[in-house]
Amino acid sequence: MNSSKTDADTSVDTYMDYLFDVLGLDIREEWRADVKRYFMLSAGMAKVLEAHPLEMTEALAPVFRP
């Protein structure tokens, strides 16, 4: 078993539990895996946006304009 992946998964679960608790949200256990994937996707997108803010903003702007 890859212990670093296990540690990372545990950290993500802990952070998700904390964040959703603070927000007063509950996750159904059968949806937890999907919610975790979306959570990780949004975290990855945040890293890309942080690394390339101008390029991403310009590329995404047409999507959000009427």
Sequence and secondary structure as in RCSB ss.txt:
>XXXX:A:sequence
MNSSKTDADTSVDTYMDYLFDVLGLDIREEWRADVKRYFMLSAGMAKVLEAHPLEMTEALAPVFRP
>XXXX:A:secstr
  HHHHHHHHHHHHHHHHHHHHHT    GGGHHHHHHHHHHHHHHHHHHHHSHHHHHHHHHHHH  
